[in-house]
C-alpha cells in the first residue's frame, strides 16, 4: 500500500543540544534503513519549513503506524497520512 505522509517537526527550543543531536542522528539512521528496505520510497523537504513529504510503500496501515511511531522524532511531530490509490486514468503500470 502506498501512503503520502507529511511530517512537521516541532523540536522544543529548550531541548539540550546534546539530546537534540542524538535524536537527529538516530532519526537519520532509522529513516535511511527504511529507505534502503524500500518501505520509505521517497522523501522531500518542504522549503521554508522543518517538514517533509514522504511516500511509504508498506504492507498495511499497521506497518505504517509501526514505522511512524518508531521515529525518534515522533514525539515532536505533527503527521498527516493520506492513502494513495491508482487513478483510473493513469497510463503507467508501476507505482514509482
ABEGO torsion letter per residue (X at the ends): XBBBBBBBBBBBAABBAAAAAAAAAAAAAAAAAAAAAGABABBBBBBGBBBBBBBBBBABAAAAAAAAAABAAAAABBBBBBBBBBBAABABABAX
